[in-house]
Amino acid sequence: MFLDFGSSSVSSLTGTSYGIHQYAFISDFSGKTLSWYKCPEGEASWDYMRWSNVPRFAVACGSNDAGEPHAIYLMDLANRISTKLVEGVSLAYPSLWVGQAVTGGAEGLSLDSLGQYNDPPLSSVEAGLSIKLHGFWQVHNDLEIAVVGDSRPAYGVDPTRITGF
């Protein structure tokens, strides 16, 4: 799956001229384009496209005329339908896991409780936090604080500072 820089002339694939990232394309390993998906009505372009763990689905951000990725869409590649999931400000790098994650959890603990969102593994930061959360849940029944977000909390929470168990 890829985005391109547009076509000022009429494209033989899309049948229209189009701007930067207005279409998402899927090709095979030989480079043959298999399918293409126009950005949703009201969006200027696609950005931050990602495959999910189910080949039929992908996620991507819709960007407005100012180039701001402000919405996340579920792309049903089989039915060529894009559904807006969330809208906000500066949304980027969406991910979608369908069903149970591949990473194994500890007995009786959900993968969510262990902070295991790193499947497939993209970073070692979450692995360290997951190990600390496993120890935490063996001693405690609840949590009074939750940290969510992007790279700021990911790199701002030091698992070595979680103590007391």
DSSP file (Angstrom, degrees, kcal/mol; ACC not computed):
  #  RESIDUE AA STRUCTURE BP1 BP2  ACC     N-H-->O    O-->H-N    N-H-->O    O-->H-N    TCO  KAPPA ALPHA  PHI   PSI    X-CA   Y-CA   Z-CA
    1    1 A M              0   0    0      0, 0.0     2,-0.3     0, 0.0    25,-0.2   0.000 360.0 360.0 360.0 134.2    0.0    0.0    0.0
    2    2 A F  E     -A   25   0A   0     23,-2.8    23,-3.0     2,-0.0     2,-0.3  -0.979 360.0-134.5-153.4 163.3    1.4    3.4   -0.9
    3    3 A L  E     -A   24   0A   0     -2,-0.3     2,-0.2    21,-0.2    21,-0.1  -0.856  23.2-159.4-114.3 152.8    0.6    7.0   -1.7
    4    4 A D        -     0   0    0     19,-0.7    17,-2.4    -2,-0.3    19,-0.2  -0.715  31.4-101.2-127.8-176.0    2.0    9.0   -4.6
    5    5 A F        -     0   0    0      1,-0.3    15,-0.3    -2,-0.2     2,-0.0   0.168  66.4-105.6 -95.9  17.8    2.5   12.6   -5.5
    6    6 A G        -     0   0    0     13,-0.3     2,-0.4    17,-0.1    -1,-0.3  -0.147  24.4 -99.0  91.0 175.2   -0.4   12.9   -7.8
    7    7 A S  B     -C   18   0B   0     11,-2.2    11,-1.9    -3,-0.1     4,-0.2  -0.942  15.1-165.8-143.0 114.9   -0.9   13.1  -11.6
    8    8 A S  S    S+     0   0    0     -2,-0.4     2,-0.2     9,-0.2     9,-0.1   0.748  82.4  57.1 -73.9 -22.3   -1.4   16.5  -13.4
    9    9 A S  S    S-     0   0    0      7,-0.1     2,-0.3     1,-0.1     9,-0.3  -0.601 113.0 -76.2 -99.2 168.9   -2.6   14.5  -16.4
   10   10 A V        -     0   0    0     -2,-0.2     7,-0.3     7,-0.1     2,-0.2  -0.500  52.1-129.2 -67.9 123.0   -5.5   12.1  -16.5
   11   11 A S     >  -     0   0    0      5,-2.1     4,-1.8    -2,-0.3     5,-0.1  -0.503   0.5-140.7 -74.1 138.0   -4.3    8.9  -14.8
   12   12 A S  T  4 S+     0   0    0     -2,-0.2    -1,-0.1     2,-0.2    -2,-0.1   0.710 102.8  45.4 -70.7 -18.8   -4.9    5.6  -16.8
   13   13 A L  T  4 S+     0   0    0      3,-0.1    -1,-0.1     1,-0.1    23,-0.1   0.926 123.7  27.3 -86.3 -53.8   -5.8    4.0  -13.4
   14   14 A T  T  4 S-     0   0    0      2,-0.2    -2,-0.2     1,-0.0     3,-0.1   0.709  93.3-132.5 -86.1 -20.7   -8.0    6.5  -11.7
   15   15 A G  S  < S+     0   0    0     -4,-1.8     2,-0.3     1,-0.3    -3,-0.1   0.554  78.7  71.4  78.8   8.0   -9.5    8.1  -14.9
   16   16 A T  S    S-     0   0    0     -7,-0.1    -5,-2.1    -5,-0.1     2,-0.3  -0.933  84.9-107.3-142.9 165.0   -8.8   11.6  -13.4
   17   17 A S        -     0   0    0     -2,-0.3     2,-0.3    -7,-0.3    -9,-0.2  -0.664  46.8-179.8 -85.4 157.1   -6.0   13.9  -12.6
   18   18 A Y  B     -C    7   0B   0    -11,-1.9   -11,-2.2    -9,-0.3     3,-0.1  -0.987  21.8-112.3-158.1 162.3   -5.4   14.2   -8.8
   19   19 A G    >   -     0   0    0     -2,-0.3     3,-1.8   -13,-0.2     4,-0.3  -0.214  57.5 -50.0 -92.6-178.0   -3.3   15.9   -6.2
   20   20 A I  T 3  S-     0   0    0    -15,-0.3   -15,-0.2     1,-0.3    -1,-0.2  -0.297 120.4  -9.5 -56.7 126.5   -0.7   14.6   -3.7
   21   21 A H  T 3  S+     0   0    0    -17,-2.4    25,-2.9    24,-0.1    -1,-0.3   0.607  90.3 129.1  61.8  17.4   -1.9   11.6   -1.7
   22   22 A Q  S <  S+     0   0    0     -3,-1.8    17,-2.7    23,-0.2     2,-0.4   0.738  71.3  43.5 -73.8 -19.3   -5.5   11.9   -2.9
   23   23 A Y  E    S- B   0  38A   0     -4,-0.3   -19,-0.7    15,-0.2     2,-0.4  -0.972  70.5-150.1-125.3 142.2   -5.4    8.2   -3.8
   24   24 A A  E     -AB   3  37A   0     13,-2.4    13,-2.5    -2,-0.4     2,-0.3  -0.886  21.1-160.1-101.9 140.8   -4.0    5.2   -2.0
   25   25 A F  E     -AB   2  36A   0    -23,-3.0   -23,-2.8    -2,-0.4     2,-0.4  -0.913  12.1-157.1-123.3 148.6   -2.7    2.3   -4.1
   26   26 A I  E     + B   0  35A   0      9,-2.5     8,-3.3    -2,-0.3     9,-1.6  -0.994  20.0 176.4-122.3 131.8   -2.0   -1.3   -3.5
   27   27 A S  E     - B   0  33A   0     -2,-0.4     6,-0.2     6,-0.3     2,-0.1  -0.862  26.3-118.7-128.6 164.5    0.4   -3.2   -5.7
   28   28 A D    >   -     0   0    0      4,-2.2     3,-1.7    -2,-0.3     6,-0.0  -0.361  46.1 -88.8 -90.8-178.5    1.9   -6.7   -5.8
   29   29 A F  T 3  S+     0   0    0      1,-0.3    -1,-0.1     2,-0.1    -2,-0.0   0.712 125.8  59.9 -67.8 -19.9    5.6   -7.4   -5.5
   30   30 A S  T 3  S-     0   0    0      2,-0.1    -1,-0.3     1,-0.0     3,-0.1   0.601 120.1-107.1 -81.4  -9.9    6.2   -7.0   -9.2
   31   31 A G  S <  S+     0   0    0     -3,-1.7     2,-0.4     1,-0.3    -2,-0.1   0.408  70.5 145.3  99.5  -1.4    4.9   -3.4   -9.0
   32   32 A K        -     0   0    0      1,-0.1    -4,-2.2    -5,-0.0     2,-0.4  -0.573  52.0-124.7 -72.7 127.1    1.6   -4.1  -10.7
   33   33 A T  E     +B   27   0A   0     -2,-0.4    -6,-0.3    -6,-0.2     3,-0.1  -0.610  30.0 179.5 -75.6 124.5   -1.1   -1.8   -9.2
   34   34 A L  E     -     0   0A   0     -8,-3.3     2,-0.3    -2,-0.4    -7,-0.2   0.803  60.1 -10.5 -96.0 -35.9   -4.0   -4.0   -8.0
   35   35 A S  E     -B   26   0A   0     -9,-1.6    -9,-2.5     2,-0.0     2,-0.3  -0.980  53.7-152.9-159.4 165.3   -6.4   -1.4   -6.6
   36   36 A W  E     -B   25   0A   0     -2,-0.3     2,-0.4   -11,-0.2   -11,-0.2  -0.988   4.4-155.7-147.9 152.6   -6.7    2.3   -5.6
   37   37 A Y  E     -B   24   0A   0    -13,-2.5   -13,-2.4    -2,-0.3     2,-0.1  -0.977  14.1-138.7-137.4 117.1   -8.8    4.2   -3.1
   38   38 A K  E     -B   23   0A   0     -2,-0.4   -15,-0.2   -15,-0.2     3,-0.1  -0.457  36.3 -99.8 -72.3 146.0   -9.8    7.9   -3.4
   39   39 A C        -     0   0    0    -17,-2.7     3,-0.1     1,-0.1    -1,-0.1  -0.320  54.8 -84.7 -62.5 152.2   -9.6    9.8   -0.1
   40   40 A P    >   -     0   0    0      0, 0.0     3,-2.2     0, 0.0    -1,-0.1  -0.128  53.6 -83.5 -60.9 154.1  -13.0   10.3    1.5
   41   41 A E  T 3  S+     0   0    0      1,-0.3     3,-0.1    -3,-0.1    -3,-0.0  -0.326 119.2  26.3 -54.5 133.1  -15.4   13.1    0.4
   42   42 A G  T 3  S+     0   0    0      1,-0.3     2,-0.3    -3,-0.1    -1,-0.3   0.293 101.4 103.9  91.4  -9.3  -14.4   16.3    2.3
   43   43 A E    <   -     0   0    0     -3,-2.2    -1,-0.3     1,-0.1    21,-0.2  -0.798  59.1-153.4-104.0 148.6  -10.8   15.2    2.8
   44   44 A A  S    S-     0   0    0     19,-2.8     2,-0.3    -2,-0.3    20,-0.2   0.761  72.0 -17.4 -88.3 -28.3   -7.9   16.6    0.8
   45   45 A S  E     -D   63   0C   0     18,-1.4    18,-2.8    -7,-0.1     2,-0.3  -0.991  61.1-102.6-165.9 166.4   -5.6   13.6    1.1
   46   46 A W  E     +D   62   0C   0    -25,-2.9     2,-0.3    -2,-0.3    16,-0.2  -0.701  38.5 175.7 -90.3 152.5   -4.7   10.4    2.8
   47   47 A D  E     +D   61   0C   0     14,-2.0    14,-3.2    -2,-0.3    -2,-0.0  -0.977  53.1  18.7-150.4 158.8   -1.8   10.2    5.3
   48   48 A Y  E    S-     0   0C   0     -2,-0.3     2,-0.2    12,-0.2    -1,-0.1   0.862  72.7-171.5  52.4  48.5   -0.2    7.7    7.7
   49   49 A M  E     -     0   0C   0     11,-0.2     2,-0.3    44,-0.1    11,-0.2  -0.483   5.6-179.7 -72.4 139.4   -1.7    4.6    6.0
   50   50 A R  E     -D   59   0C   0      9,-2.8     9,-2.6    -2,-0.2     2,-0.1  -1.000  25.9-127.2-142.1 138.8   -1.2    1.4    7.9
   51   51 A W  E     -D   58   0C   0     -2,-0.3    45,-0.4     7,-0.2     7,-0.2  -0.464  26.6-140.2 -70.8 154.7   -2.1   -2.2    7.3
   52   52 A S        -     0   0    0      5,-1.7    45,-0.2     2,-0.4    -1,-0.1  -0.414  33.3 -94.6 -99.3-173.7   -3.9   -4.0   10.1
   53   53 A N  S    S+     0   0    0     43,-0.8    44,-0.1    -2,-0.2     5,-0.1   0.429 115.2  67.8 -83.2   2.6   -3.3   -7.6   11.2
   54   54 A V  S >  S-     0   0    0      3,-0.2     3,-2.4    42,-0.2    -2,-0.4  -0.983  82.3-142.2-120.1 117.1   -6.3   -8.6    8.9
   55   55 A P  T 3  S+     0   0    0      0, 0.0    -1,-0.1     0, 0.0    22,-0.1   0.715  96.7  63.4 -55.0 -23.8   -5.4   -8.1    5.2
   56   56 A R  T 3  S+     0   0    0     21,-0.1    21,-2.6    20,-0.1    22,-0.6   0.746 102.0  58.1 -71.5 -22.3   -9.0   -6.9    4.4
   57   57 A F  E <   + E   0  76C   0     -3,-2.4    -5,-1.7    19,-0.2     2,-0.3  -0.830  53.4 166.6-118.1 148.7   -8.6   -3.8    6.6
   58   58 A A  E     -DE  51  75C   0     17,-1.8    17,-3.3    -2,-0.3     2,-0.3  -0.916  21.5-139.3-141.9 168.0   -6.3   -0.8    6.9
   59   59 A V  E     +DE  50  74C   0     -9,-2.6    -9,-2.8    -2,-0.3     2,-0.3  -0.960  23.9 166.1-129.7 152.4   -6.4    2.5    8.7
   60   60 A A  E     - E   0  73C   0     13,-1.8    13,-3.4    -2,-0.3     2,-0.4  -0.985  32.8-111.5-157.7 158.9   -5.3    5.9    7.5
   61   61 A C  E     -DE  47  72C   0    -14,-3.2   -14,-2.0    -2,-0.3     2,-0.5  -0.747  22.4-139.6 -92.9 144.2   -5.6    9.6    8.5
   62   62 A G  E     -DE  46  71C   0      9,-2.4     8,-1.9    -2,-0.4     9,-1.2  -0.910  19.5-154.0 -98.5 130.5   -7.7   12.0    6.4
   63   63 A S  E     -DE  45  69C   0    -18,-2.8   -19,-2.8    -2,-0.5   -18,-1.4  -0.842   6.2-136.5-107.8 144.2   -6.0   15.3    6.0
   64   64 A N    >   -     0   0    0      4,-1.9     3,-2.2    -2,-0.4   -21,-0.1  -0.156  41.4 -81.5 -86.4-175.6   -7.8   18.6    5.4
   65   65 A D  T 3  S+     0   0    0      1,-0.3    -1,-0.1     2,-0.1   -22,-0.0   0.731 129.6  58.9 -61.8 -23.1   -7.0   21.4    3.0
   66   66 A A  T 3  S-     0   0    0      2,-0.1    -1,-0.3     1,-0.0    -3,-0.0   0.422 119.0-111.1 -85.0   1.3   -4.4   22.8    5.5
   67   67 A G  S <  S+     0   0    0     -3,-2.2    -2,-0.1     1,-0.3    -4,-0.0   0.659  70.6 143.5  79.2  16.3   -2.6   19.4    5.4
   68   68 A E        -     0   0    0     22,-0.0    -4,-1.9     1,-0.0     2,-0.9  -0.799  52.4-134.3 -93.8 122.0   -3.6   18.6    9.0
   69   69 A P  E     +E   63   0C   0      0, 0.0    22,-2.6     0, 0.0    -6,-0.3  -0.643  43.9 154.8 -73.0 107.7   -4.3   14.9    9.7
   70   70 A H  E     +     0   0C   0     -8,-1.9    18,-3.3    -2,-0.9     2,-0.3   0.452  49.7  44.4-119.4  -4.3   -7.5   15.4   11.6
   71   71 A A  E     -EF  62  87C   0     -9,-1.2    -9,-2.4    16,-0.3     2,-0.5  -0.990  62.2-142.2-143.2 149.9   -9.5   12.1   11.2
   72   72 A I  E     -EF  61  86C   0     14,-2.4    13,-3.3    -2,-0.3    14,-1.3  -0.961  21.7-163.5-114.5 131.4   -8.8    8.4   11.3
   73   73 A Y  E     -EF  60  84C   0    -13,-3.4   -13,-1.8    -2,-0.5     2,-0.5  -0.896  17.9-137.9-116.2 141.1  -10.6    6.1    8.9
   74   74 A L  E     -EF  59  83C   0      9,-2.9     9,-2.6    -2,-0.4     2,-0.6  -0.859  23.9-151.6 -87.9 127.3  -11.1    2.4    8.8
   75   75 A M  E     -EF  58  82C   0    -17,-3.3   -17,-1.8    -2,-0.5     2,-1.1  -0.913   8.5-160.4-106.3 114.9  -10.6    1.2    5.2
   76   76 A D  E  >> -EF  57  81C   0      5,-3.3     5,-1.5    -2,-0.6     4,-1.2  -0.814  11.2-172.5 -89.4  98.9  -12.5   -1.9    4.2
   77   77 A L  T  45S+     0   0    0    -21,-2.6    -1,-0.2    -2,-1.1   -20,-0.1   0.786  77.8  55.1 -69.2 -28.2  -10.3   -2.8    1.2
   78   78 A A  T  45S+     0   0    0    -22,-0.6    -1,-0.2     1,-0.2   -21,-0.1   0.901 120.2  29.4 -71.8 -40.5  -12.6   -5.6    0.1
   79   79 A N  T  45S-     0   0    0    -23,-0.2    -2,-0.2     2,-0.1    -1,-0.2   0.421 102.9-125.9-100.7   0.4  -15.7   -3.4   -0.1
   80   80 A R  T  <5 +     0   0    0     -4,-1.2     2,-0.4     1,-0.2    -3,-0.2   0.868  61.7 141.6  58.2  40.1  -13.9   -0.2   -0.9
   81   81 A I  E   < -F   76   0C   0     -5,-1.5    -5,-3.3   -44,-0.0     2,-0.5  -0.942  37.0-161.8-115.9 133.2  -15.6    1.6    2.0
   82   82 A S  E     -F   75   0C   0     -2,-0.4     2,-0.5    -7,-0.2    -7,-0.2  -0.968   8.3-167.0-114.2 127.0  -13.9    4.1    4.3
   83   83 A T  E     -F   74   0C   0     -9,-2.6    -9,-2.9    -2,-0.5     2,-0.4  -0.955  21.4-127.2-117.9 124.6  -15.5    4.8    7.7
   84   84 A K  E     +F   73   0C   0     -2,-0.5   -11,-0.3   -11,-0.2     3,-0.1  -0.555  28.5 176.8 -69.8 124.2  -14.5    7.7    9.8
   85   85 A L  E     -     0   0C   0    -13,-3.3     2,-0.3    -2,-0.4   -12,-0.2   0.818  62.3  -2.3 -95.7 -39.4  -13.7    6.4   13.3
   86   86 A V  E     -F   72   0C   0    -14,-1.3   -14,-2.4     2,-0.0     2,-0.4  -0.993  55.6-157.1-154.0 150.7  -12.5    9.5   15.1
   87   87 A E  E     +F   71   0C   0     -2,-0.3   -16,-0.3   -16,-0.2     2,-0.2  -0.997  36.0 112.7-133.9 140.7  -11.9   13.2   14.4
   88   88 A G        -     0   0    0    -18,-3.3     2,-0.4    -2,-0.4     3,-0.1  -0.700  62.1 -49.9-167.0-141.3   -9.7   15.6   16.3
   89   89 A V  S    S-     0   0    0     -2,-0.2   -19,-0.1     1,-0.2    -2,-0.0  -0.982 104.7  -8.5-125.9 131.7   -6.5   17.6   16.0
   90   90 A S  S    S+     0   0    0     -2,-0.4     2,-0.4     1,-0.2   -20,-0.2   0.898  76.1 175.3  51.7  52.4   -3.2   16.4   14.8
   91   91 A L        +     0   0    0    -22,-2.6     2,-0.3    -3,-0.1   -20,-0.2  -0.727   9.2 157.6 -86.0 135.8   -4.0   12.7   14.6
   92   92 A A        +     0   0    0     -2,-0.4   -44,-0.0     1,-0.1   -20,-0.0  -0.984  40.5  27.7-154.9 161.5   -1.2   10.5   13.2
   93   93 A Y        -     0   0    0     -2,-0.3    -1,-0.1     1,-0.1   -44,-0.1   0.900  68.2-170.5  53.9  54.6    0.2    7.0   13.0
   94   94 A P        -     0   0    0      0, 0.0     2,-0.3     0, 0.0   -35,-0.1  -0.336   3.6-165.1 -69.9 157.5   -3.0    5.0   13.6
   95   95 A S        -     0   0    0    -37,-0.1     2,-0.4   -35,-0.1   -43,-0.1  -0.976   5.5-160.3-138.7 152.2   -2.9    1.3   14.2
   96   96 A L        -     0   0    0    -45,-0.4   -43,-0.8    -2,-0.3     2,-0.5  -0.971   7.7-178.8-139.4 122.5   -5.6   -1.4   14.1
   97   97 A W        -     0   0    0     -2,-0.4     2,-0.5   -45,-0.2     4,-0.1  -0.987  14.2-155.5-116.7 127.9   -5.5   -4.8   15.7
   98   98 A V        -     0   0    0     -2,-0.5     2,-0.1     2,-0.1    -2,-0.0  -0.904  59.7 -15.6-106.2 126.4   -8.5   -7.0   15.1
   99   99 A G  S    S-     0   0    0     -2,-0.5     2,-0.1     2,-0.0   -46,-0.0  -0.341 116.1  -8.9  79.3-164.6   -9.1   -9.7   17.7
  100  100 A Q  S    S-     0   0    0      1,-0.1    -2,-0.1    -2,-0.1     2,-0.0  -0.428  76.0-115.2 -70.0 136.4   -6.6  -10.9   20.2
  101  101 A A        -     0   0    0     -2,-0.1    -1,-0.1     1,-0.1    10,-0.1  -0.306  19.6-122.7 -66.5 157.1   -3.1   -9.6   19.8
  102  102 A V  S    S+     0   0    0      2,-0.1    -1,-0.1    17,-0.1     2,-0.1   0.833  85.8  94.5 -72.0 -33.8   -0.4  -12.2   19.0
  103  103 A T  S    S-     0   0    0     13,-0.1     2,-0.2     1,-0.1    -2,-0.1  -0.384  80.5-121.6 -64.0 133.6    1.7  -11.3   22.0
  104  104 A G        -     0   0    0     -2,-0.1     2,-0.2     1,-0.0    -1,-0.1  -0.538  22.9-148.8 -80.5 141.5    0.9  -13.6   25.0
  105  105 A G        -     0   0    0     -2,-0.2     2,-0.1     1,-0.1     6,-0.1  -0.543  27.1 -90.8 -99.8 170.2   -0.2  -12.2   28.3
  106  106 A A    >   -     0   0    0     -2,-0.2     3,-2.3     4,-0.2    -1,-0.1  -0.453  61.6 -75.3 -76.3 154.9    0.3  -13.5   31.8
  107  107 A E  T 3  S+     0   0    0      1,-0.3    -1,-0.1    -2,-0.1     3,-0.1  -0.267 117.8   3.8 -53.2 124.8   -2.3  -15.9   33.3
  108  108 A G  T 3  S+     0   0    0      1,-0.2     2,-0.4    -3,-0.1    -1,-0.3   0.409 108.5 105.0  81.8  -2.6   -5.4  -14.0   34.3
  109  109 A L    <   -     0   0    0     -3,-2.3    -1,-0.2     3,-0.0     2,-0.1  -0.921  66.8-128.8-115.1 136.9   -4.2  -10.6   32.9
  110  110 A S     >  -     0   0    0     -2,-0.4     4,-1.3     1,-0.1    -4,-0.2  -0.448  21.8-120.0 -76.8 154.9   -5.4   -9.0   29.8
  111  111 A L  T  4>S+     0   0    0      1,-0.2     5,-2.5     2,-0.2     4,-0.2   0.840 116.3  58.1 -61.3 -31.8   -2.9   -7.8   27.2
  112  112 A D  T >45S+     0   0    0      1,-0.2     3,-1.5     2,-0.2    -1,-0.2   0.919 103.3  50.8 -64.3 -43.5   -4.4   -4.3   27.8
  113  113 A S  T 345S+     0   0    0      1,-0.3    -1,-0.2     2,-0.1    -2,-0.2   0.776 109.5  52.0 -64.8 -25.6   -3.6   -4.5   31.5
  114  114 A L  T 3<5S-     0   0    0     -4,-1.3    -1,-0.3     2,-0.1    19,-0.2   0.435 111.9-121.1 -90.4   0.7   -0.1   -5.4   30.6
  115  115 A G  T < 5 +     0   0    0     -3,-1.5     2,-1.5    -4,-0.2    15,-0.2   0.793  56.4 156.3  68.1  27.4    0.3   -2.5   28.3
  116  116 A Q      < +     0   0    0     -5,-2.5    -1,-0.2     1,-0.2   -13,-0.1  -0.624  15.9 130.2 -92.9  82.0    1.1   -4.8   25.4
  117  117 A Y        +     0   0    0     -2,-1.5     2,-0.7     1,-0.1    -1,-0.2   0.239  43.9  96.8-108.2   8.1    0.1   -2.6   22.4
  118  118 A N        +     0   0    0     -3,-0.2     5,-0.1     3,-0.1    -1,-0.1  -0.347  51.7 155.8-100.8  51.1    3.3   -3.2   20.5
  119  119 A D  S    S+     0   0    0     -2,-0.7   -17,-0.1     1,-0.2    -3,-0.0  -0.938  73.3  31.1-127.9 108.5    2.2   -6.1   18.2
  120  120 A P  S    S-     0   0    0      0, 0.0    -1,-0.2     0, 0.0     2,-0.1   0.422 116.7-112.5 -75.8 151.8    3.9   -6.3   15.8
  121  121 A P        +     0   0    0      0, 0.0    -2,-0.1     0, 0.0     3,-0.1  -0.332  51.9 155.2 -61.1 125.0    6.9   -4.9   17.8
  122  122 A L        +     0   0    0      1,-0.3     2,-0.3    -2,-0.1    -3,-0.1   0.499  65.9  23.1-120.1 -15.8    7.9   -1.5   16.6
  123  123 A S        -     0   0    0     -5,-0.1    -1,-0.3     1,-0.1     4,-0.3  -0.989  57.9-140.0-153.0 151.5    9.6   -0.2   19.8
  124  124 A S  S  > S+     0   0    0     -2,-0.3     4,-1.4     1,-0.1     3,-0.1   0.557  88.6  84.0 -90.3  -9.2   11.3   -1.6   22.9
  125  125 A V  H  > S+     0   0    0      1,-0.2     4,-1.5     2,-0.2     3,-0.3   0.925  90.1  47.4 -60.2 -47.6    9.8    1.1   25.2
  126  126 A E  H  > S+     0   0    0      1,-0.2     4,-2.6     2,-0.2    -1,-0.2   0.810 103.7  62.1 -68.8 -29.4    6.5   -0.8   25.7
  127  127 A A  H  > S+     0   0    0     -4,-0.3     4,-1.9     2,-0.2    -1,-0.2   0.923 104.9  47.3 -62.1 -43.6    8.2   -4.1   26.4
  128  128 A G  H  X S+     0   0    0     -4,-1.4     4,-1.8    -3,-0.3    -1,-0.2   0.905 113.2  47.8 -64.0 -42.4    9.9   -2.6   29.5
  129  129 A L  H  X S+     0   0    0     -4,-1.5     4,-2.6     1,-0.2    -1,-0.2   0.888 108.4  55.5 -65.7 -39.0    6.7   -1.1   30.8
  130  130 A S  H  X S+     0   0    0     -4,-2.6     4,-2.1     2,-0.2    -1,-0.2   0.903 106.1  50.9 -60.8 -42.1    4.8   -4.3   30.2
  131  131 A I  H  X S+     0   0    0     -4,-1.9     4,-1.6     1,-0.2    -1,-0.2   0.921 112.2  46.8 -61.6 -44.4    7.3   -6.2   32.4
  132  132 A K  H  X S+     0   0    0     -4,-1.8     4,-2.3     1,-0.2    -2,-0.2   0.893 110.3  52.7 -66.1 -39.4    6.9   -3.6   35.2
  133  133 A L  H  X S+     0   0    0     -4,-2.6     4,-2.6   -19,-0.2    -1,-0.2   0.862 103.8  57.8 -65.1 -34.8    3.0   -3.7   34.9
  134  134 A H  H  X S+     0   0    0     -4,-2.1     4,-0.9     1,-0.2    -1,-0.2   0.944 110.0  43.5 -58.9 -47.8    3.1   -7.5   35.2
  135  135 A G  H  X S+     0   0    0     -4,-1.6     4,-0.7     1,-0.2     3,-0.4   0.892 111.8  55.0 -63.4 -40.1    4.8   -7.1   38.6
  136  136 A F  H >X S+     0   0    0     -4,-2.3     4,-2.4     1,-0.2     3,-1.4   0.932 106.1  50.1 -58.5 -48.4    2.5   -4.3   39.6
  137  137 A W  H 3< S+     0   0    0     -4,-2.6    -1,-0.2     1,-0.3    -2,-0.2   0.693 101.2  63.4 -70.4 -18.1   -0.7   -6.4   39.0
  138  138 A Q  H 3< S+     0   0    0     -4,-0.9    -1,-0.3    -3,-0.4    -2,-0.2   0.737 117.5  28.0 -73.1 -21.1    0.7   -9.3   41.0
  139  139 A V  H << S+     0   0    0     -3,-1.4     2,-0.3    -4,-0.7    -2,-0.2   0.709 119.5  52.4-109.5 -29.8    0.6   -7.0   44.1
  140  140 A H     <  -     0   0    0     -4,-2.4    -1,-0.1    -5,-0.2     3,-0.1  -0.797  52.6-158.9-117.3 153.3   -2.1   -4.4   43.4
  141  141 A N  S    S+     0   0    0     -2,-0.3     2,-0.3     1,-0.1    -1,-0.1   0.641  76.3  19.3-100.5 -19.7   -5.8   -4.7   42.4
  142  142 A D        -     0   0    0      0, 0.0     2,-0.4     0, 0.0    -1,-0.1  -0.903  62.1-134.2-147.2 174.8   -6.3   -1.2   40.9
  143  143 A L        -     0   0    0     -2,-0.3     3,-0.0    -3,-0.1     0, 0.0  -0.995   1.0-162.3-135.9 135.4   -4.6    1.8   39.5
  144  144 A E  S    S+     0   0    0     -2,-0.4     2,-0.4     1,-0.1    -1,-0.1   0.472  76.8  44.8 -98.2  -3.0   -5.2    5.5   40.2
  145  145 A I        -     0   0    0      2,-0.0     2,-0.4     0, 0.0    -1,-0.1  -0.995  59.0-166.9-141.7 145.4   -3.6    6.9   37.1
  146  146 A A        -     0   0    0     -2,-0.4     2,-0.5    -3,-0.0    -3,-0.0  -0.994   7.7-155.9-131.0 140.6   -3.6    6.1   33.5
  147  147 A V        +     0   0    0     -2,-0.4     2,-0.3     2,-0.0    -2,-0.0  -0.973  22.5 164.1-118.7 120.9   -1.2    7.4   30.8
  148  148 A V        +     0   0    0     -2,-0.5     2,-0.3     0, 0.0    -2,-0.0  -0.927  23.7  73.2-131.3 157.4   -2.3    7.5   27.2
  149  149 A G  S    S-     0   0    0     -2,-0.3    -2,-0.0     3,-0.1     2,-0.0  -0.987  70.1 -56.2 145.0-151.4   -1.1    9.3   24.2
  150  150 A D  S  > S-     0   0    0     -2,-0.3     4,-1.9     4,-0.0     5,-0.1   0.148  86.0 -38.7-109.2-139.7    1.7    9.3   21.6
  151  151 A S  H  > S+     0   0    0      1,-0.2     4,-2.2     2,-0.2     5,-0.2   0.752 124.1  68.8 -66.9 -23.9    5.5    9.5   21.8
  152  152 A R  H  > S+     0   0    0      1,-0.2     4,-0.8     2,-0.2    -1,-0.2   0.977 110.6  30.3 -62.8 -54.6    5.4   12.0   24.7
  153  153 A P  H  > S+     0   0    0      0, 0.0     4,-1.5     0, 0.0    -1,-0.2   0.857 115.6  62.4 -71.6 -30.0    4.0    9.7   27.3
  154  154 A A  H  < S+     0   0    0     -4,-1.9    -2,-0.2     1,-0.2    -3,-0.2   0.906 118.5  27.1 -59.9 -39.8    5.7    6.7   25.7
  155  155 A Y  H  < S+     0   0    0     -4,-2.2    -1,-0.2     1,-0.1    -3,-0.1   0.462 117.6  63.0 -98.9  -3.3    9.1    8.2   26.3
  156  156 A G  H  < S+     0   0    0     -4,-0.8     2,-0.7    -5,-0.2    -2,-0.2   0.575  87.3  75.5 -98.4 -10.8    8.0   10.2   29.3
  157  157 A V     <  -     0   0    0     -4,-1.5    -1,-0.1    -3,-0.1   -28,-0.1  -0.907  68.8-157.1-103.9 116.9    7.1    7.3   31.6
  158  158 A D    >   -     0   0    0     -2,-0.7     3,-2.3     1,-0.2     4,-0.3  -0.826   5.4-157.2 -96.1 108.9   10.2    5.6   32.9
  159  159 A P  G >  S+     0   0    0      0, 0.0     3,-1.2     0, 0.0    -1,-0.2   0.763  91.0  65.5 -58.3 -24.8    9.3    1.9   33.9
  160  160 A T  G 3  S+     0   0    0      1,-0.2    -2,-0.0    -3,-0.1   -31,-0.0   0.678  95.1  59.7 -71.8 -14.6   12.3    1.9   36.3
  161  161 A R  G <  S+     0   0    0     -3,-2.3     2,-1.0     2,-0.1    -1,-0.2   0.517  77.6  98.4 -89.8  -6.6   10.5    4.5   38.4
  162  162 A I    <   +     0   0    0     -3,-1.2     2,-0.2    -4,-0.3     3,-0.1  -0.738  58.6 152.2 -81.6 107.4    7.5    2.3   39.0
  163  163 A T        +     0   0    0     -2,-1.0    -2,-0.1     1,-0.1    -3,-0.0  -0.623  22.2  85.0-127.3-178.8    8.3    1.0   42.5
  164  164 A G              0   0    0     -2,-0.2    -1,-0.1     0, 0.0    -2,-0.0   0.591 360.0 360.0  97.8  13.3    6.7   -0.3   45.6
  165  165 A F              0   0    0     -3,-0.1    -2,-0.1   -25,-0.0    -3,-0.0   0.345 360.0 360.0-139.6 360.0    6.2   -3.9   44.8
